[in-house]
Amino acid sequence: MVVTTLVVPWLIGGALIALLKLSYFSLQEGLHLVAMGLLVAPMAAACLNELFSNTVRRPQPTYVAWGLVGLALVLALAWRALLSPPVLF
């Protein structure tokens, strides 16, 4: 799971960025991609040794965090109310 959610997207994304910027790919952009790899690789390596059965005692049902849903709705309504007449900056 760690490899498919961390390492593969980093590899595919980095390759895609490199291919799209192939004509003007600079050393700095290459170092940015390598730096992202230095963040992803140790985390992925550390997680490979953990088994899911050892981290969770028993499967737990999925539930909706209704408090967060309500908070998101209140914030969206407040945002809409405050910006209903367009505010020019």
PDB file of N, CA, C and O in Angstrom:
ATOM      1  N   MET A   1       0.822  -1.182   0.000  1.00  0.00           N
ATOM      2  CA  MET A   1       0.000   0.000   0.000  1.00  0.00           C
ATOM      3  C   MET A   1       0.877   1.261   0.000  1.00  0.00           C
ATOM      4  O   MET A   1       0.575   2.228  -0.699  1.00  0.00           O
ATOM      5  N   VAL A   2       1.936   1.248   0.765  1.00  0.00           N
ATOM      6  CA  VAL A   2       2.805   2.424   0.844  1.00  0.00           C
ATOM      7  C   VAL A   2       3.467   2.686  -0.504  1.00  0.00           C
ATOM      8  O   VAL A   2       3.571   3.831  -0.944  1.00  0.00           O
ATOM      9  N   VAL A   3       3.902   1.639  -1.140  1.00  0.00           N
ATOM     10  CA  VAL A   3       4.555   1.812  -2.431  1.00  0.00           C
ATOM     11  C   VAL A   3       3.574   2.376  -3.452  1.00  0.00           C
ATOM     12  O   VAL A   3       3.929   3.272  -4.219  1.00  0.00           O
ATOM     13  N   THR A   4       2.354   1.869  -3.472  1.00  0.00           N
ATOM     14  CA  THR A   4       1.388   2.329  -4.469  1.00  0.00           C
ATOM     15  C   THR A   4       0.820   3.704  -4.153  1.00  0.00           C
ATOM     16  O   THR A   4       0.341   4.378  -5.064  1.00  0.00           O
ATOM     17  N   THR A   5       0.852   4.144  -2.908  1.00  0.00           N
ATOM     18  CA  THR A   5       0.299   5.464  -2.581  1.00  0.00           C
ATOM     19  C   THR A   5       1.361   6.548  -2.426  1.00  0.00           C
ATOM     20  O   THR A   5       1.027   7.732  -2.466  1.00  0.00           O
ATOM     21  N   LEU A   6       2.609   6.185  -2.253  1.00  0.00           N
ATOM     22  CA  LEU A   6       3.669   7.181  -2.095  1.00  0.00           C
ATOM     23  C   LEU A   6       4.713   7.140  -3.209  1.00  0.00           C
ATOM     24  O   LEU A   6       4.958   8.143  -3.880  1.00  0.00           O
ATOM     25  N   VAL A   7       5.307   6.003  -3.391  1.00  0.00           N
ATOM     26  CA  VAL A   7       6.456   5.900  -4.288  1.00  0.00           C
ATOM     27  C   VAL A   7       6.034   5.965  -5.754  1.00  0.00           C
ATOM     28  O   VAL A   7       6.633   6.702  -6.537  1.00  0.00           O
ATOM     29  N   VAL A   8       5.017   5.206  -6.131  1.00  0.00           N
ATOM     30  CA  VAL A   8       4.599   5.181  -7.538  1.00  0.00           C
ATOM     31  C   VAL A   8       4.113   6.554  -8.008  1.00  0.00           C
ATOM     32  O   VAL A   8       4.523   6.989  -9.084  1.00  0.00           O
ATOM     33  N   PRO A   9       3.246   7.270  -7.243  1.00  0.00           N
ATOM     34  CA  PRO A   9       2.870   8.612  -7.708  1.00  0.00           C
ATOM     35  C   PRO A   9       4.061   9.564  -7.809  1.00  0.00           C
ATOM     36  O   PRO A   9       4.099  10.401  -8.711  1.00  0.00           O
ATOM     37  N   TRP A  10       5.023   9.454  -6.909  1.00  0.00           N
ATOM     38  CA  TRP A  10       6.210  10.304  -6.994  1.00  0.00           C
ATOM     39  C   TRP A  10       7.011   9.984  -8.255  1.00  0.00           C
ATOM     40  O   TRP A  10       7.457  10.896  -8.951  1.00  0.00           O
ATOM     41  N   LEU A  11       7.195   8.715  -8.550  1.00  0.00           N
ATOM     42  CA  LEU A  11       7.941   8.331  -9.748  1.00  0.00           C
ATOM     43  C   LEU A  11       7.213   8.760 -11.020  1.00  0.00           C
ATOM     44  O   LEU A  11       7.825   9.339 -11.917  1.00  0.00           O
ATOM     45  N   ILE A  12       5.921   8.482 -11.103  1.00  0.00           N
ATOM     46  CA  ILE A  12       5.156   8.830 -12.294  1.00  0.00           C
ATOM     47  C   ILE A  12       5.066  10.348 -12.443  1.00  0.00           C
ATOM     48  O   ILE A  12       5.246  10.871 -13.543  1.00  0.00           O
ATOM     49  N   GLY A  13       4.792  11.054 -11.360  1.00  0.00           N
ATOM     50  CA  GLY A  13       4.699  12.506 -11.413  1.00  0.00           C
ATOM     51  C   GLY A  13       6.021  13.150 -11.775  1.00  0.00           C
ATOM     52  O   GLY A  13       6.061  14.078 -12.583  1.00  0.00           O
ATOM     53  N   GLY A  14       7.101  12.667 -11.187  1.00  0.00           N
ATOM     54  CA  GLY A  14       8.419  13.200 -11.512  1.00  0.00           C
ATOM     55  C   GLY A  14       8.791  12.951 -12.962  1.00  0.00           C
ATOM     56  O   GLY A  14       9.345  13.827 -13.627  1.00  0.00           O
ATOM     57  N   ALA A  15       8.488  11.759 -13.449  1.00  0.00           N
ATOM     58  CA  ALA A  15       8.775  11.460 -14.850  1.00  0.00           C
ATOM     59  C   ALA A  15       7.924  12.315 -15.778  1.00  0.00           C
ATOM     60  O   ALA A  15       8.407  12.790 -16.805  1.00  0.00           O
ATOM     61  N   LEU A  16       6.663  12.513 -15.422  1.00  0.00           N
ATOM     62  CA  LEU A  16       5.782  13.337 -16.243  1.00  0.00           C
ATOM     63  C   LEU A  16       6.249  14.793 -16.265  1.00  0.00           C
ATOM     64  O   LEU A  16       6.259  15.426 -17.321  1.00  0.00           O
ATOM     65  N   ILE A  17       6.630  15.319 -15.119  1.00  0.00           N
ATOM     66  CA  ILE A  17       7.146  16.692 -15.060  1.00  0.00           C
ATOM     67  C   ILE A  17       8.426  16.810 -15.885  1.00  0.00           C
ATOM     68  O   ILE A  17       8.607  17.781 -16.621  1.00  0.00           O
ATOM     69  N   ALA A  18       9.306  15.829 -15.763  1.00  0.00           N
ATOM     70  CA  ALA A  18      10.558  15.870 -16.515  1.00  0.00           C
ATOM     71  C   ALA A  18      10.301  15.801 -18.018  1.00  0.00           C
ATOM     72  O   ALA A  18      10.962  16.494 -18.792  1.00  0.00           O
ATOM     73  N   LEU A  19       9.343  14.969 -18.438  1.00  0.00           N
ATOM     74  CA  LEU A  19       9.036  14.867 -19.865  1.00  0.00           C
ATOM     75  C   LEU A  19       8.388  16.133 -20.400  1.00  0.00           C
ATOM     76  O   LEU A  19       8.685  16.564 -21.515  1.00  0.00           O
ATOM     77  N   LEU A  20       7.496  16.734 -19.603  1.00  0.00           N
ATOM     78  CA  LEU A  20       6.830  17.951 -20.065  1.00  0.00           C
ATOM     79  C   LEU A  20       7.793  19.134 -20.155  1.00  0.00           C
ATOM     80  O   LEU A  20       7.612  20.024 -20.985  1.00  0.00           O
ATOM     81  N   LYS A  21       8.808  19.141 -19.304  1.00  0.00           N
ATOM     82  CA  LYS A  21       9.770  20.244 -19.295  1.00  0.00           C
ATOM     83  C   LYS A  21      11.101  19.819 -19.893  1.00  0.00           C
ATOM     84  O   LYS A  21      12.141  20.386 -19.558  1.00  0.00           O
ATOM     85  N   LEU A  22      11.079  18.846 -20.759  1.00  0.00           N
ATOM     86  CA  LEU A  22      12.318  18.275 -21.277  1.00  0.00           C
ATOM     87  C   LEU A  22      13.196  19.297 -21.983  1.00  0.00           C
ATOM     88  O   LEU A  22      14.421  19.260 -21.858  1.00  0.00           O
ATOM     89  N   SER A  23      12.578  20.202 -22.718  1.00  0.00           N
ATOM     90  CA  SER A  23      13.389  21.164 -23.466  1.00  0.00           C
ATOM     91  C   SER A  23      14.056  22.207 -22.563  1.00  0.00           C
ATOM     92  O   SER A  23      15.121  22.725 -22.902  1.00  0.00           O
ATOM     93  N   TYR A  24      13.446  22.517 -21.428  1.00  0.00           N
ATOM     94  CA  TYR A  24      14.037  23.518 -20.535  1.00  0.00           C
ATOM     95  C   TYR A  24      14.104  23.021 -19.085  1.00  0.00           C
ATOM     96  O   TYR A  24      13.884  23.786 -18.145  1.00  0.00           O
ATOM     97  N   PHE A  25      14.407  21.745 -18.921  1.00  0.00           N
ATOM     98  CA  PHE A  25      14.543  21.139 -17.594  1.00  0.00           C
ATOM     99  C   PHE A  25      15.887  21.553 -17.010  1.00  0.00           C
ATOM    100  O   PHE A  25      16.937  21.233 -17.568  1.00  0.00           O
ATOM    101  N   SER A  26      15.855  22.269 -15.877  1.00  0.00           N
ATOM    102  CA  SER A  26      17.089  22.785 -15.291  1.00  0.00           C
ATOM    103  C   SER A  26      17.568  21.900 -14.141  1.00  0.00           C
ATOM    104  O   SER A  26      16.857  21.008 -13.679  1.00  0.00           O
ATOM    105  N   LEU A  27      18.755  22.165 -13.709  1.00  0.00           N
ATOM    106  CA  LEU A  27      19.329  21.429 -12.579  1.00  0.00           C
ATOM    107  C   LEU A  27      18.513  21.670 -11.316  1.00  0.00           C
ATOM    108  O   LEU A  27      18.328  20.755 -10.514  1.00  0.00           O
ATOM    109  N   GLN A  28      18.029  22.882 -11.135  1.00  0.00           N
ATOM    110  CA  GLN A  28      17.238  23.202  -9.947  1.00  0.00           C
ATOM    111  C   GLN A  28      15.946  22.387  -9.902  1.00  0.00           C
ATOM    112  O   GLN A  28      15.559  21.905  -8.838  1.00  0.00           O
ATOM    113  N   GLU A  29      15.282  22.229 -11.036  1.00  0.00           N
ATOM    114  CA  GLU A  29      14.061  21.434 -11.070  1.00  0.00           C
ATOM    115  C   GLU A  29      14.362  19.964 -10.802  1.00  0.00           C
ATOM    116  O   GLU A  29      13.586  19.277 -10.138  1.00  0.00           O
ATOM    117  N   GLY A  30      15.480  19.489 -11.315  1.00  0.00           N
ATOM    118  CA  GLY A  30      15.890  18.116 -11.028  1.00  0.00           C
ATOM    119  C   GLY A  30      16.173  17.909  -9.552  1.00  0.00           C
ATOM    120  O   GLY A  30      15.829  16.873  -8.982  1.00  0.00           O
ATOM    121  N   LEU A  31      16.802  18.901  -8.938  1.00  0.00           N
ATOM    122  CA  LEU A  31      17.077  18.804  -7.495  1.00  0.00           C
ATOM    123  C   LEU A  31      15.787  18.869  -6.676  1.00  0.00           C
ATOM    124  O   LEU A  31      15.703  18.256  -5.611  1.00  0.00           O
ATOM    125  N   HIS A  32      14.784  19.602  -7.156  1.00  0.00           N
ATOM    126  CA  HIS A  32      13.486  19.612  -6.469  1.00  0.00           C
ATOM    127  C   HIS A  32      12.862  18.224  -6.487  1.00  0.00           C
ATOM    128  O   HIS A  32      12.337  17.760  -5.475  1.00  0.00           O
ATOM    129  N   LEU A  33      12.919  17.567  -7.630  1.00  0.00           N
ATOM    130  CA  LEU A  33      12.365  16.212  -7.725  1.00  0.00           C
ATOM    131  C   LEU A  33      13.126  15.239  -6.825  1.00  0.00           C
ATOM    132  O   LEU A  33      12.525  14.373  -6.189  1.00  0.00           O
ATOM    133  N   VAL A  34      14.442  15.386  -6.777  1.00  0.00           N
ATOM    134  CA  VAL A  34      15.247  14.525  -5.905  1.00  0.00           C
ATOM    135  C   VAL A  34      14.927  14.817  -4.439  1.00  0.00           C
ATOM    136  O   VAL A  34      14.862  13.892  -3.629  1.00  0.00           O
ATOM    137  N   ALA A  35      14.725  16.085  -4.087  1.00  0.00           N
ATOM    138  CA  ALA A  35      14.393  16.439  -2.703  1.00  0.00           C
ATOM    139  C   ALA A  35      13.050  15.835  -2.303  1.00  0.00           C
ATOM    140  O   ALA A  35      12.892  15.369  -1.175  1.00  0.00           O
ATOM    141  N   MET A  36      12.086  15.838  -3.215  1.00  0.00           N
ATOM    142  CA  MET A  36      10.810  15.188  -2.906  1.00  0.00           C
ATOM    143  C   MET A  36      11.010  13.697  -2.685  1.00  0.00           C
ATOM    144  O   MET A  36      10.360  13.097  -1.828  1.00  0.00           O
ATOM    145  N   GLY A  37      11.905  13.103  -3.454  1.00  0.00           N
ATOM    146  CA  GLY A  37      12.213  11.693  -3.261  1.00  0.00           C
ATOM    147  C   GLY A  37      12.875  11.432  -1.926  1.00  0.00           C
ATOM    148  O   GLY A  37      12.637  10.399  -1.299  1.00  0.00           O
ATOM    149  N   LEU A  38      13.716  12.374  -1.483  1.00  0.00           N
ATOM    150  CA  LEU A  38      14.346  12.217  -0.173  1.00  0.00           C
ATOM    151  C   LEU A  38      13.344  12.323   0.964  1.00  0.00           C
ATOM    152  O   LEU A  38      13.598  11.833   2.065  1.00  0.00           O
ATOM    153  N   LEU A  39      12.211  12.957   0.707  1.00  0.00           N
ATOM    154  CA  LEU A  39      11.152  12.995   1.715  1.00  0.00           C
ATOM    155  C   LEU A  39      10.294  11.733   1.669  1.00  0.00           C
ATOM    156  O   LEU A  39       9.850  11.241   2.707  1.00  0.00           O
ATOM    157  N   VAL A  40      10.064  11.215   0.476  1.00  0.00           N
ATOM    158  CA  VAL A  40       9.159  10.081   0.299  1.00  0.00           C
ATOM    159  C   VAL A  40       9.840   8.750   0.613  1.00  0.00           C
ATOM    160  O   VAL A  40       9.249   7.898   1.276  1.00  0.00           O
ATOM    161  N   ALA A  41      11.055   8.566   0.152  1.00  0.00           N
ATOM    162  CA  ALA A  41      11.720   7.269   0.258  1.00  0.00           C
ATOM    163  C   ALA A  41      11.923   6.788   1.703  1.00  0.00           C
ATOM    164  O   ALA A  41      11.606   5.633   1.984  1.00  0.00           O
ATOM    165  N   PRO A  42      12.431   7.604   2.629  1.00  0.00           N
ATOM    166  CA  PRO A  42      12.586   7.092   3.997  1.00  0.00           C
ATOM    167  C   PRO A  42      11.253   6.750   4.658  1.00  0.00           C
ATOM    168  O   PRO A  42      11.157   5.786   5.417  1.00  0.00           O
ATOM    169  N   MET A  43      10.225   7.550   4.362  1.00  0.00           N
ATOM    170  CA  MET A  43       8.913   7.256   4.939  1.00  0.00           C
ATOM    171  C   MET A  43       8.377   5.938   4.404  1.00  0.00           C
ATOM    172  O   MET A  43       7.831   5.136   5.161  1.00  0.00           O
ATOM    173  N   ALA A  44       8.525   5.712   3.123  1.00  0.00           N
ATOM    174  CA  ALA A  44       8.065   4.464   2.528  1.00  0.00           C
ATOM    175  C   ALA A  44       8.870   3.286   3.063  1.00  0.00           C
ATOM    176  O   ALA A  44       8.303   2.231   3.348  1.00  0.00           O
ATOM    177  N   ALA A  45      10.180   3.450   3.204  1.00  0.00           N
ATOM    178  CA  ALA A  45      11.015   2.363   3.720  1.00  0.00           C
ATOM    179  C   ALA A  45      10.665   2.027   5.162  1.00  0.00           C
ATOM    180  O   ALA A  45      10.675   0.858   5.546  1.00  0.00           O
ATOM    181  N   ALA A  46      10.357   3.039   5.960  1.00  0.00           N
ATOM    182  CA  ALA A  46      10.011   2.783   7.359  1.00  0.00           C
ATOM    183  C   ALA A  46       8.660   2.098   7.483  1.00  0.00           C
ATOM    184  O   ALA A  46       8.448   1.303   8.399  1.00  0.00           O
ATOM    185  N   CYS A  47       7.756   2.395   6.581  1.00  0.00           N
ATOM    186  CA  CYS A  47       6.411   1.815   6.656  1.00  0.00           C
ATOM    187  C   CYS A  47       6.347   0.402   6.109  1.00  0.00           C
ATOM    188  O   CYS A  47       5.391  -0.320   6.395  1.00  0.00           O
ATOM    189  N   LEU A  48       7.328  -0.010   5.336  1.00  0.00           N
ATOM    190  CA  LEU A  48       7.284  -1.350   4.753  1.00  0.00           C
ATOM    191  C   LEU A  48       7.366  -2.444   5.815  1.00  0.00           C
ATOM    192  O   LEU A  48       6.855  -3.544   5.606  1.00  0.00           O
ATOM    193  N   ASN A  49       7.994  -2.161   6.934  1.00  0.00           N
ATOM    194  CA  ASN A  49       8.155  -3.169   7.978  1.00  0.00           C
ATOM    195  C   ASN A  49       6.941  -3.300   8.879  1.00  0.00           C
ATOM    196  O   ASN A  49       6.838  -4.270   9.630  1.00  0.00           O
ATOM    197  N   GLU A  50       6.009  -2.336   8.822  1.00  0.00           N
ATOM    198  CA  GLU A  50       4.827  -2.393   9.675  1.00  0.00           C
ATOM    199  C   GLU A  50       3.715  -3.174   8.985  1.00  0.00           C
ATOM    200  O   GLU A  50       3.358  -2.890   7.842  1.00  0.00           O
ATOM    201  N   LEU A  51       3.188  -4.137   9.676  1.00  0.00           N
ATOM    202  CA  LEU A  51       2.058  -4.889   9.150  1.00  0.00           C
ATOM    203  C   LEU A  51       0.768  -4.258   9.648  1.00  0.00           C
ATOM    204  O   LEU A  51       0.700  -3.790  10.785  1.00  0.00           O
ATOM    205  N   PHE A  52      -0.246  -4.245   8.808  1.00  0.00           N
ATOM    206  CA  PHE A  52      -1.517  -3.650   9.183  1.00  0.00           C
ATOM    207  C   PHE A  52      -2.131  -4.386  10.366  1.00  0.00           C
ATOM    208  O   PHE A  52      -2.774  -3.767  11.214  1.00  0.00           O
ATOM    209  N   SER A  53      -1.941  -5.691  10.430  1.00  0.00           N
ATOM    210  CA  SER A  53      -2.523  -6.470  11.528  1.00  0.00           C
ATOM    211  C   SER A  53      -1.887  -6.118  12.869  1.00  0.00           C
ATOM    212  O   SER A  53      -2.509  -6.321  13.912  1.00  0.00           O
ATOM    213  N   ASN A  54      -0.660  -5.594  12.864  1.00  0.00           N
ATOM    214  CA  ASN A  54      -0.010  -5.207  14.112  1.00  0.00           C
ATOM    215  C   ASN A  54      -0.385  -3.797  14.558  1.00  0.00           C
ATOM    216  O   ASN A  54      -0.251  -3.474  15.739  1.00  0.00           O
ATOM    217  N   THR A  55      -0.845  -2.960  13.651  1.00  0.00           N
ATOM    218  CA  THR A  55      -1.163  -1.589  14.017  1.00  0.00           C
ATOM    219  C   THR A  55      -2.613  -1.405  14.428  1.00  0.00           C
ATOM    220  O   THR A  55      -2.927  -0.469  15.163  1.00  0.00           O
ATOM    221  N   VAL A  56      -3.504  -2.275  13.974  1.00  0.00           N
ATOM    222  CA  VAL A  56      -4.925  -2.165  14.300  1.00  0.00           C
ATOM    223  C   VAL A  56      -5.349  -3.464  14.964  1.00  0.00           C
ATOM    224  O   VAL A  56      -5.133  -4.543  14.413  1.00  0.00           O
ATOM    225  N   ARG A  57      -5.949  -3.368  16.136  1.00  0.00           N
ATOM    226  CA  ARG A  57      -6.337  -4.583  16.865  1.00  0.00           C
ATOM    227  C   ARG A  57      -7.454  -5.328  16.162  1.00  0.00           C
ATOM    228  O   ARG A  57      -7.392  -6.548  16.010  1.00  0.00           O
ATOM    229  N   ARG A  58      -8.468  -4.608  15.736  1.00  0.00           N
ATOM    230  CA  ARG A  58      -9.578  -5.241  15.018  1.00  0.00           C
ATOM    231  C   ARG A  58     -10.156  -4.217  14.045  1.00  0.00           C
ATOM    232  O   ARG A  58     -10.045  -3.013  14.275  1.00  0.00           O
ATOM    233  N   PRO A  59     -10.753  -4.673  12.996  1.00  0.00           N
ATOM    234  CA  PRO A  59     -11.328  -3.742  12.037  1.00  0.00           C
ATOM    235  C   PRO A  59     -12.407  -2.880  12.684  1.00  0.00           C
ATOM    236  O   PRO A  59     -13.212  -3.369  13.476  1.00  0.00           O
ATOM    237  N   GLN A  60     -12.416  -1.613  12.344  1.00  0.00           N
ATOM    238  CA  GLN A  60     -13.403  -0.699  12.885  1.00  0.00           C
ATOM    239  C   GLN A  60     -14.277  -0.187  11.749  1.00  0.00           C
ATOM    240  O   GLN A  60     -13.788   0.034  10.641  1.00  0.00           O
ATOM    241  N   PRO A  61     -15.558   0.002  12.015  1.00  0.00           N
ATOM    242  CA  PRO A  61     -16.440   0.467  10.943  1.00  0.00           C
ATOM    243  C   PRO A  61     -16.130   1.914  10.567  1.00  0.00           C
ATOM    244  O   PRO A  61     -15.663   2.707  11.384  1.00  0.00           O
ATOM    245  N   THR A  62     -16.401   2.223   9.326  1.00  0.00           N
ATOM    246  CA  THR A  62     -16.239   3.583   8.846  1.00  0.00           C
ATOM    247  C   THR A  62     -17.431   4.412   9.308  1.00  0.00           C
ATOM    248  O   THR A  62     -18.568   3.944   9.267  1.00  0.00           O
ATOM    249  N   TYR A  63     -17.180   5.620   9.740  1.00  0.00           N
ATOM    250  CA  TYR A  63     -18.261   6.485  10.170  1.00  0.00           C
ATOM    251  C   TYR A  63     -18.045   7.892   9.631  1.00  0.00           C
ATOM    252  O   TYR A  63     -16.927   8.273   9.284  1.00  0.00           O
ATOM    253  N   VAL A  64     -19.105   8.641   9.568  1.00  0.00           N
ATOM    254  CA  VAL A  64     -19.029  10.020   9.080  1.00  0.00           C
ATOM    255  C   VAL A  64     -18.805  10.931  10.276  1.00  0.00           C
ATOM    256  O   VAL A  64     -19.509  10.830  11.281  1.00  0.00           O
ATOM    257  N   ALA A  65     -17.838  11.806  10.171  1.00  0.00           N
ATOM    258  CA  ALA A  65     -17.563  12.779  11.229  1.00  0.00           C
ATOM    259  C   ALA A  65     -18.526  13.952  11.022  1.00  0.00           C
ATOM    260  O   ALA A  65     -18.180  14.944  10.382  1.00  0.00           O
ATOM    261  N   TRP A  66     -19.718  13.827  11.561  1.00  0.00           N
ATOM    262  CA  TRP A  66     -20.766  14.822  11.324  1.00  0.00           C
ATOM    263  C   TRP A  66     -20.391  16.189  11.865  1.00  0.00           C
ATOM    264  O   TRP A  66     -20.839  17.201  11.326  1.00  0.00           O
ATOM    265  N   GLY A  67     -19.589  16.248  12.903  1.00  0.00           N
ATOM    266  CA  GLY A  67     -19.142  17.539  13.423  1.00  0.00           C
ATOM    267  C   GLY A  67     -18.325  18.302  12.392  1.00  0.00           C
ATOM    268  O   GLY A  67     -18.492  19.510  12.224  1.00  0.00           O
ATOM    269  N   LEU A  68     -17.431  17.580  11.695  1.00  0.00           N
ATOM    270  CA  LEU A  68     -16.626  18.227  10.664  1.00  0.00           C
ATOM    271  C   LEU A  68     -17.464  18.601   9.447  1.00  0.00           C
ATOM    272  O   LEU A  68     -17.215  19.627   8.814  1.00  0.00           O
ATOM    273  N   VAL A  69     -18.450  17.780   9.117  1.00  0.00           N
ATOM    274  CA  VAL A  69     -19.347  18.116   8.012  1.00  0.00           C
ATOM    275  C   VAL A  69     -20.119  19.387   8.343  1.00  0.00           C
ATOM    276  O   VAL A  69     -20.250  20.279   7.505  1.00  0.00           O
ATOM    277  N   GLY A  70     -20.631  19.464   9.577  1.00  0.00           N
ATOM    278  CA  GLY A  70     -21.355  20.661  10.012  1.00  0.00           C
ATOM    279  C   GLY A  70     -20.463  21.889  10.014  1.00  0.00           C
ATOM    280  O   GLY A  70     -20.885  22.962   9.583  1.00  0.00           O
ATOM    281  N   LEU A  71     -19.241  21.747  10.490  1.00  0.00           N
ATOM    282  CA  LEU A  71     -18.300  22.862  10.502  1.00  0.00           C
ATOM    283  C   LEU A  71     -17.992  23.342   9.084  1.00  0.00           C
ATOM    284  O   LEU A  71     -17.910  24.545   8.839  1.00  0.00           O
ATOM    285  N   ALA A  72     -17.823  22.409   8.158  1.00  0.00           N
ATOM    286  CA  ALA A  72     -17.570  22.781   6.769  1.00  0.00           C
ATOM    287  C   ALA A  72     -18.759  23.521   6.180  1.00  0.00           C
ATOM    288  O   ALA A  72     -18.579  24.490   5.442  1.00  0.00           O
ATOM    289  N   LEU A  73     -19.972  23.079   6.495  1.00  0.00           N
ATOM    290  CA  LEU A  73     -21.164  23.765   5.999  1.00  0.00           C
ATOM    291  C   LEU A  73     -21.286  25.169   6.581  1.00  0.00           C
ATOM    292  O   LEU A  73     -21.607  26.114   5.860  1.00  0.00           O
ATOM    293  N   VAL A  74     -21.033  25.310   7.880  1.00  0.00           N
ATOM    294  CA  VAL A  74     -21.103  26.629   8.516  1.00  0.00           C
ATOM    295  C   VAL A  74     -20.069  27.568   7.911  1.00  0.00           C
ATOM    296  O   VAL A  74     -20.371  28.729   7.637  1.00  0.00           O
ATOM    297  N   LEU A  75     -18.852  27.075   7.700  1.00  0.00           N
ATOM    298  CA  LEU A  75     -17.811  27.900   7.101  1.00  0.00           C
ATOM    299  C   LEU A  75     -18.148  28.272   5.657  1.00  0.00           C
ATOM    300  O   LEU A  75     -17.880  29.396   5.231  1.00  0.00           O
ATOM    301  N   ALA A  76     -18.733  27.342   4.900  1.00  0.00           N
ATOM    302  CA  ALA A  76     -19.119  27.642   3.519  1.00  0.00           C
ATOM    303  C   ALA A  76     -20.230  28.684   3.488  1.00  0.00           C
ATOM    304  O   ALA A  76     -20.206  29.589   2.653  1.00  0.00           O
ATOM    305  N   LEU A  77     -21.198  28.568   4.385  1.00  0.00           N
ATOM    306  CA  LEU A  77     -22.291  29.549   4.437  1.00  0.00           C
ATOM    307  C   LEU A  77     -21.773  30.917   4.885  1.00  0.00           C
ATOM    308  O   LEU A  77     -22.190  31.945   4.350  1.00  0.00           O
ATOM    309  N   ALA A  78     -20.872  30.931   5.858  1.00  0.00           N
ATOM    310  CA  ALA A  78     -20.301  32.204   6.308  1.00  0.00           C
ATOM    311  C   ALA A  78     -19.485  32.849   5.192  1.00  0.00           C
ATOM    312  O   ALA A  78     -19.555  34.060   4.988  1.00  0.00           O
ATOM    313  N   TRP A  79     -18.719  32.046   4.478  1.00  0.00           N
ATOM    314  CA  TRP A  79     -17.935  32.551   3.348  1.00  0.00           C
ATOM    315  C   TRP A  79     -18.854  33.161   2.299  1.00  0.00           C
ATOM    316  O   TRP A  79     -18.590  34.241   1.770  1.00  0.00           O
ATOM    317  N   ARG A  80     -19.939  32.447   2.007  1.00  0.00           N
ATOM    318  CA  ARG A  80     -20.897  32.934   1.005  1.00  0.00           C
ATOM    319  C   ARG A  80     -21.583  34.214   1.482  1.00  0.00           C
ATOM    320  O   ARG A  80     -21.770  35.145   0.698  1.00  0.00           O
ATOM    321  N   ALA A  81     -21.959  34.268   2.766  1.00  0.00           N
ATOM    322  CA  ALA A  81     -22.648  35.446   3.300  1.00  0.00           C
ATOM    323  C   ALA A  81     -21.724  36.665   3.317  1.00  0.00           C
ATOM    324  O   ALA A  81     -22.154  37.777   3.009  1.00  0.00           O
ATOM    325  N   LEU A  82     -20.473  36.458   3.671  1.00  0.00           N
ATOM    326  CA  LEU A  82     -19.545  37.581   3.721  1.00  0.00           C
ATOM    327  C   LEU A  82     -19.153  38.088   2.341  1.00  0.00           C
ATOM    328  O   LEU A  82     -18.858  39.272   2.176  1.00  0.00           O
ATOM    329  N   LEU A  83     -19.148  37.211   1.356  1.00  0.00           N
ATOM    330  CA  LEU A  83     -18.719  37.595   0.022  1.00  0.00           C
ATOM    331  C   LEU A  83     -19.875  37.636  -0.980  1.00  0.00           C
ATOM    332  O   LEU A  83     -19.643  37.646  -2.188  1.00  0.00           O
ATOM    333  N   SER A  84     -21.142  37.661  -0.478  1.00  0.00           N
ATOM    334  CA  SER A  84     -22.278  37.666  -1.410  1.00  0.00           C
ATOM    335  C   SER A  84     -22.298  38.909  -2.279  1.00  0.00           C
ATOM    336  O   SER A  84     -22.485  38.778  -3.488  1.00  0.00           O
ATOM    337  N   PRO A  85     -22.116  40.115  -1.736  1.00  0.00           N
ATOM    338  CA  PRO A  85     -21.807  41.172  -2.701  1.00  0.00           C
ATOM    339  C   PRO A  85     -20.313  41.085  -2.973  1.00  0.00           C
ATOM    340  O   PRO A  85     -19.520  41.097  -2.032  1.00  0.00           O
ATOM    341  N   PRO A  86     -19.914  40.998  -4.217  1.00  0.00           N
ATOM    342  CA  PRO A  86     -18.488  40.830  -4.492  1.00  0.00           C
ATOM    343  C   PRO A  86     -17.642  41.922  -3.854  1.00  0.00           C
ATOM    344  O   PRO A  86     -17.970  43.107  -3.923  1.00  0.00           O
ATOM    345  N   VAL A  87     -16.563  41.503  -3.239  1.00  0.00           N
ATOM    346  CA  VAL A  87     -15.645  42.420  -2.587  1.00  0.00           C
ATOM    347  C   VAL A  87     -14.480  42.644  -3.519  1.00  0.00           C
ATOM    348  O   VAL A  87     -13.807  41.694  -3.917  1.00  0.00           O
ATOM    349  N   LEU A  88     -14.235  43.891  -3.871  1.00  0.00           N
ATOM    350  CA  LEU A  88     -13.115  44.202  -4.757  1.00  0.00           C
ATOM    351  C   LEU A  88     -11.868  44.451  -3.937  1.00  0.00           C
ATOM    352  O   LEU A  88     -11.912  45.131  -2.912  1.00  0.00           O
ATOM    353  N   PHE A  89     -10.776  43.908  -4.382  1.00  0.00           N
ATOM    354  CA  PHE A  89      -9.507  44.108  -3.704  1.00  0.00           C
ATOM    355  C   PHE A  89      -8.651  45.039  -4.522  1.00  0.00           C
ATOM    356  O   PHE A  89      -7.525  45.347  -4.129  1.00  0.00           O
TER     357      PHE A  89
END
